[in-house]
Amino acid sequence: MKKVITLIITLILLSSCGTTLKLKKEFRNEEKGISYFKGFVLYDPIAKKEIINHNGNKYFTPASNTKLITFYSAFKTFGDSVTSLYYYKTGDSLIIKGSGDPSFLYGFENNKTFDFLKNAKENIYIVDEKIQDDYYGLGWCWDDYNYYYQAEKSLFPIYGNVLNIDFVIDTLLENDTLIENGRIAIYPNYFQKYVQIQDTIEIERELYSNKFYYEKTDSSGTTIPFITSNQLVVELLSDTLNKEVKLIPNSDKYEFKEFKGIKYSDLYREMLTVSDNFIAEQLMLQVANARKNTFNVAQGIEYSLDNYLSGFPQKPRWVDGSGLSRYNIITPKDYVYLLEKIYNEVPHEDLFSYLPVGGKTGTLKRFYKNNPPYIYAKTGTMSNNHNISGYIKTKKGNTLIFSFMNNHYKLSHTKIKREMEKKLRVIYEKY
């Protein structure tokens, strides 16, 4: 029996070795015939062994793979519950201050903040304070200002700092606007008077004002960032709560308490699964405030690199929480290092619930289909770049860590994804 077991193990090892050599050769041969840059690292966290390293020490633009670093930074910084706002009660007044929490009125059903404010008997006042940072991240594209994925950062986010225009066919909702072949519902309703319906449009929002446009034949709906300000937060909150909210200066006499409105796990899952840029940026603002007493993403990044991630094999350039910036550069080997730390420190049940699942959820829903799922990973996509970093649960029951990065191609994203899928499928089958 021992001889049989030994023979089986030997055959498995030989099969894996053959696959490794074949994949390494494929990567080398492919590089001769392509004009873009490709990097791949495959790592066994149990054996502590690097299986494949193709350009693993080279720098790539990570796009939303950056959110994995943001996740780990927040995980290391925070406990269970998010401080959703700071509050101070005195007499008939409830004075509140923003905490950078992105979840308020942003679709999180478990958030208790709205009920806390709605049920308050006191008059509500918001402290007039701002983040110690720019509203946009370093290296963000200025002409992406009216696209859903580039919402402004702020101290008191509300509605995710975006408005939604939904196309309605059968059901007439309150305050809907009639357009061709249907109606549109604007959320929050406050922005009804700022949306113009036009025959054709070139932009969805003016660059310097909250003046929005919607094409009357568009049945797809849209999400548009708005320009934030504390005065706008006051007006939106007054409209939503149906009671007056006022803006006041801050004062040292306010002894603020923390109000816990949501779990960090809810933020992590939403950020990683659907690749929410806004949540990522707000998390890094919160990291900075917790560790450096300032709402400044660069300060949060500096602290994280110095204290949580000083062991990166190649020190990355990391400038924002979301990966919107092309200034970010990092290596596949860095991602494997990061993912091993995450694998060792985050409970696996939580970890694999946070990440997109191949063929099942989020940004991986259309790719890596299998039953059972075998890919749990974060994607990162921007024009000419697509990356994926995470975990493969192989057919033989092993969990391997990988980072697969492709930069500067002129092919379609789908073609690149399908080529990556083929290689990762081989690894699933053979290791």
C-alpha positions in Angstrom: 0.0 0.0 0.0 2.8 2.4 0.9 4.4 1.8 -2.5 1.1 2.6 -4.2 0.7 5.8 -2.3 4.3 6.8 -3.0 3.7 6.1 -6.7 0.6 8.2 -6.8 2.3 11.1 -5.1 5.2 10.8 -7.5 2.9 10.9 -10.5 1.1 14.0 -9.2 4.4 15.7 -8.7 5.6 14.8 -12.1 2.4 16.0 -13.6 2.6 19.4 -11.8 6.3 19.7 -12.8 5.4 19.1 -16.4 2.7 21.7 -16.3 5.0 24.2 -14.7 7.6 23.8 -17.4 5.0 24.0 -20.1 3.5 27.2 -18.7 7.0 28.8 -18.3 7.8 28.0 -21.9 4.4 29.4 -23.1 5.1 32.7 -21.3 8.6 33.0 -22.8 7.4 32.2 -26.3 4.4 34.5 -26.1 6.6 37.4 -25.1 8.4 37.2 -28.4 5.2 37.7 -30.4 3.4 40.4 -28.4 3.8 44.1 -28.1 2.4 44.5 -24.6 3.7 43.6 -21.2 2.7 40.5 -19.3 3.7 39.3 -15.8 2.7 36.3 -13.8 3.6 34.8 -10.4 2.2 31.6 -9.0 3.0 30.7 -5.4 2.2 27.9 -2.9 1.6 29.3 0.5 1.8 25.9 2.3 5.2 24.9 0.8 6.3 28.6 0.8 7.4 28.0 -2.8 7.3 30.2 -5.9 6.1 27.9 -8.7 6.2 30.3 -11.7 7.7 33.8 -12.0 7.4 35.5 -15.3 8.3 39.2 -15.1 7.2 39.0 -11.5 9.7 41.6 -10.4 8.7 44.1 -13.0 6.4 47.1 -12.3 2.9 47.2 -13.7 -0.1 49.7 -13.5 -2.4 47.8 -11.2 -5.7 49.6 -11.7 -8.3 48.3 -9.2 -5.9 45.6 -7.9 -4.9 48.6 -5.7 -8.0 47.9 -3.6 -6.3 44.8 -2.2 -3.8 47.0 -0.5 -6.5 49.4 0.7 -8.4 46.4 2.1 -5.4 45.1 4.0 -4.6 48.6 5.4 -8.2 49.0 6.6 -8.3 45.5 8.0 -5.1 46.1 10.0 -6.4 49.5 11.3 -10.0 48.9 12.3 -12.1 46.5 14.3 -15.6 45.4 13.7 -17.8 48.5 13.4 -17.4 51.7 11.4 -17.6 55.1 13.1 -20.3 56.5 10.8 -20.3 60.0 12.4 -19.4 61.9 15.5 -22.2 63.4 17.6 -22.6 65.7 20.6 -25.9 66.4 22.4 -26.6 69.5 24.3 -30.0 70.8 25.3 -32.2 70.7 22.3 -29.3 70.4 19.8 -27.7 67.4 18.1 -24.4 68.4 16.7 -22.8 66.0 14.2 -19.5 65.8 12.3 -18.5 63.6 9.4 -16.2 60.7 9.8 -15.5 59.8 6.1 -17.9 56.8 6.3 -19.0 56.1 2.7 -22.1 54.1 3.6 -24.6 56.7 4.5 -27.7 56.5 2.2 -25.6 54.5 -0.2 -27.6 51.3 -0.4 -26.4 49.6 2.8 -29.5 48.3 4.4 -27.8 47.6 7.8 -26.7 51.2 8.3 -28.2 52.6 11.4 -27.2 56.2 10.8 -30.3 57.3 9.0 -32.7 56.0 11.7 -30.5 57.7 14.4 -30.9 61.1 12.6 -34.5 60.6 11.6 -35.6 59.7 15.1 -33.6 62.6 16.8 -35.9 64.9 18.7 -33.2 67.6 18.8 -32.4 70.2 16.2 -29.6 68.9 14.0 -26.5 70.9 13.2 -23.6 69.8 11.0 -20.1 71.0 11.8 -18.5 72.9 8.9 -15.3 70.9 8.4 -13.6 69.3 5.4 -11.0 66.7 4.6 -7.3 67.7 4.6 -7.0 66.5 1.0 -8.1 67.2 -2.6 -11.5 66.0 -3.7 -9.8 64.0 -6.5 -6.8 61.7 -6.1 -3.3 62.2 -7.5 -3.2 61.4 -11.2 -6.9 61.0 -11.7 -8.2 61.9 -15.2 -9.8 65.3 -15.2 -12.3 64.4 -18.0 -13.6 61.5 -16.0 -15.3 63.9 -13.6 -18.9 63.1 -14.8 -18.5 59.3 -14.8 -19.9 57.2 -12.0 -16.6 55.7 -11.0 -15.0 59.0 -10.0 -17.0 60.4 -7.2 -15.4 63.1 -5.0 -13.9 62.3 -1.6 -15.5 64.1 1.3 -15.8 64.2 5.1 -19.5 63.7 5.2 -20.5 61.6 2.2 -24.1 61.2 1.4 -25.7 59.1 -1.3 -22.2 57.9 -2.3 -21.7 61.5 -3.6 -23.6 60.5 -6.8 -27.1 60.9 -8.2 -28.9 58.1 -10.0 -31.2 58.4 -12.9 -33.3 55.3 -13.4 -35.5 54.5 -16.4 -39.0 53.4 -15.4 -41.4 51.8 -17.9 -44.5 50.5 -16.0 -44.4 52.0 -12.5 -44.8 55.7 -12.0 -42.9 56.8 -8.9 -43.3 60.0 -7.0 -41.6 62.9 -8.8 -40.9 60.9 -11.9 -40.2 62.9 -15.1 -41.9 61.8 -18.4 -39.5 61.1 -21.3 -39.8 59.3 -24.6 -41.1 55.7 -24.1 -41.0 55.9 -20.4 -40.1 57.9 -17.3 -37.0 58.6 -15.3 -36.7 58.6 -11.5 -34.0 60.8 -10.1 -32.5 59.8 -6.8 -32.1 61.7 -4.6 -35.2 63.7 -5.5 -33.4 66.9 -4.5 -31.7 67.0 -7.8 -34.9 67.1 -9.9 -34.6 70.8 -10.6 -30.9 70.4 -11.7 -31.5 67.8 -14.4 -32.3 68.9 -18.0 -33.7 66.4 -20.5 -32.3 67.0 -24.0 -32.5 65.4 -27.4 -28.8 64.7 -27.5 -26.0 65.3 -24.9 -22.2 65.4 -25.0 -21.7 65.4 -21.2 -23.8 64.4 -18.2 -22.7 67.2 -15.9 -21.1 70.6 -16.2 -17.5 70.6 -15.0 -17.9 73.3 -12.4 -21.5 73.1 -11.3 -24.2 70.6 -10.4 -26.1 71.0 -13.7 -26.9 67.6 -15.2 -28.1 66.4 -18.6 -30.0 63.3 -19.7 -30.8 62.1 -23.2 -34.5 61.6 -23.6 -34.1 58.4 -25.7 -31.7 56.8 -23.2 -33.4 53.8 -21.5 -30.4 52.6 -19.6 -30.2 55.1 -16.8 -27.0 56.6 -15.4 -25.1 57.4 -12.3 -23.3 60.8 -12.1 -21.0 62.3 -9.4 -22.0 65.6 -7.9 -19.8 68.4 -6.7 -19.7 68.1 -2.9 -19.9 70.8 -0.3 -21.0 71.0 3.3 -23.9 73.3 2.3 -25.1 70.7 -0.2 -25.0 68.0 2.5 -27.1 70.2 4.7 -29.7 70.7 1.9 -29.7 67.1 1.0 -30.1 65.9 4.6 -32.8 68.5 5.2 -34.7 67.3 2.2 -34.2 63.6 3.1 -35.1 63.9 6.8 -37.9 66.4 6.0 -36.7 68.7 8.8 -34.3 71.6 8.9 -30.6 70.9 9.3 -28.1 73.8 9.8 -24.4 74.3 9.3 -22.3 75.7 12.1 -18.6 76.3 12.9 -16.7 73.7 14.9 -15.8 74.3 18.5 -13.4 72.8 21.1 -16.3 72.6 23.6 -18.1 69.8 21.6 -17.2 66.5 23.3 -18.0 64.2 20.4 -19.0 60.6 20.8 -18.7 58.0 18.1 -21.8 56.6 16.4 -21.4 53.1 15.0 -23.6 52.6 11.9 -22.3 49.7 9.9 -19.9 46.8 9.9 -16.5 47.1 8.1 -17.2 43.7 6.6 -20.0 45.2 4.6 -17.7 47.9 3.2 -15.0 45.4 2.4 -17.4 43.1 0.5 -18.9 45.9 -1.6 -15.5 47.5 -2.3 -13.9 44.3 -3.5 -16.8 42.5 -5.2 -18.0 45.3 -7.4 -14.8 47.3 -7.3 -16.2 50.4 -5.7 -13.7 53.3 -6.1 -15.6 55.6 -3.7 -15.6 53.2 -0.8 -11.8 52.6 -1.3 -10.9 56.2 -1.2 -13.1 56.9 1.9 -11.5 53.9 3.7 -8.0 55.3 3.1 -9.2 58.7 4.5 -10.4 56.8 7.6 -7.1 54.9 7.9 -5.2 58.3 7.8 -7.5 59.8 10.4 -7.2 56.8 12.7 -3.4 56.6 12.5 -2.2 60.1 11.6 -5.1 62.3 12.8 -5.8 63.7 9.4 -8.2 62.9 6.6 -5.5 62.7 3.9 -5.1 59.6 1.7 -1.4 60.1 1.2 -0.9 60.1 5.0 -2.8 56.8 5.3 -0.7 55.3 2.5 2.5 56.4 4.1 1.5 54.9 7.4 0.5 51.6 5.8 3.7 51.2 3.8 5.8 52.0 6.8 4.0 49.9 9.4 1.9 47.2 7.7 3.7 46.5 4.4 7.4 47.4 4.9 8.3 43.9 3.6 7.2 44.4 0.0 9.8 42.7 -2.3 9.8 45.8 -4.5 8.5 49.0 -3.0 5.5 50.1 -5.0 4.4 53.6 -5.9 1.0 53.8 -4.3 -0.9 57.1 -4.5 -4.7 56.4 -4.1 -7.1 54.0 -2.5 -9.0 52.9 -5.6 -6.5 52.4 -8.4 -7.9 55.2 -10.6 -4.5 56.8 -10.9 -2.0 55.6 -13.5 0.7 56.8 -11.1 0.3 53.6 -9.2 3.0 51.0 -10.0 3.5 47.6 -8.3 4.9 44.2 -9.2 3.1 40.8 -9.4 5.5 39.5 -6.7 4.4 42.4 -4.4 0.8 41.2 -4.8 1.7 37.6 -4.0 3.5 38.9 -0.8 0.4 40.9 0.1 -2.1 38.1 -0.7 0.0 35.7 1.5 -0.3 38.1 4.4 -4.0 38.4 3.8 -4.4 34.6 3.6 -2.5 34.2 6.9 -4.3 36.9 8.8 -7.9 37.2 7.6 -10.3 34.3 8.5 -10.7 32.3 5.3 -14.5 32.3 5.5 -14.5 36.1 5.6 -11.8 36.5 3.0 -13.5 34.3 0.3 -16.8 36.1 0.9 -15.2 39.5 0.3 -13.6 38.6 -3.1 -15.3 38.3 -6.5 -16.0 34.6 -7.3 -15.3 33.2 -10.7 -18.6 32.7 -12.6 -20.6 33.8 -9.6 -20.2 37.3 -8.3 -19.0 40.8 -9.0 -16.4 41.5 -11.7 -15.8 37.8 -12.2 -19.4 36.8 -12.9 -18.9 36.3 -16.6 -15.5 34.6 -16.4 -13.8 31.5 -14.8 -17.1 29.6 -14.6 -16.9 26.2 -12.8 -18.8 24.2 -10.3 -17.4 24.4 -7.7 -15.8 27.9 -8.2 -12.1 27.9 -8.3 -11.1 31.6 -8.7 -11.4 34.1 -5.8 -9.6 37.2 -6.9 -9.6 41.0 -7.5 -9.6 42.3 -11.0 -8.1 45.6 -12.1 -9.1 47.1 -15.4 -8.6 50.5 -17.2 -8.0 51.3 -20.8 -5.2 49.0 -22.2 -4.7 47.3 -18.9 -6.2 44.2 -17.2 -5.0 42.4 -14.1 -6.2 39.8 -11.7 -4.7 38.8 -8.4 -6.0 36.3 -5.8 -6.4 32.7 -5.0 -7.0 29.5 -7.0 -8.6 26.5 -5.3 -7.3 23.6 -7.5 -9.1 20.4 -8.4 -6.7 18.5 -6.1 -7.7 20.6 -3.1 -4.7 23.0 -3.0 -5.0 26.8 -2.6 -2.4 28.7 -4.6 -1.8 32.5 -4.7 -1.3 34.2 -8.1 -1.0 37.6 -9.7 -1.5 37.9 -13.5 -0.9 41.4 -14.9 -1.3 42.7 -18.5 -0.4 46.3 -19.4 -0.3 48.4 -22.5 -2.2 46.2 -25.0 -4.4 47.4 -27.9 -6.5 44.2 -28.0 -10.0 44.0 -26.5 -10.3 43.3 -22.8 -12.3 40.2 -23.5 -9.6 38.6 -25.6 -7.0 39.3 -22.9 -9.3 37.8 -20.3 -10.0 34.7 -22.3 -6.3 34.1 -22.7 -5.7 34.5 -19.0 -8.7 32.2 -18.3 -7.1 29.4 -20.3 -3.9 29.4 -18.3 -5.6 29.7 -14.9 -7.9 26.8 -15.9 -4.8 24.6 -16.6 -3.5 25.4 -13.2 -6.8 24.5 -11.6 -6.8 21.1 -13.5 -3.2 20.1 -12.9 -2.0 21.4 -9.5 
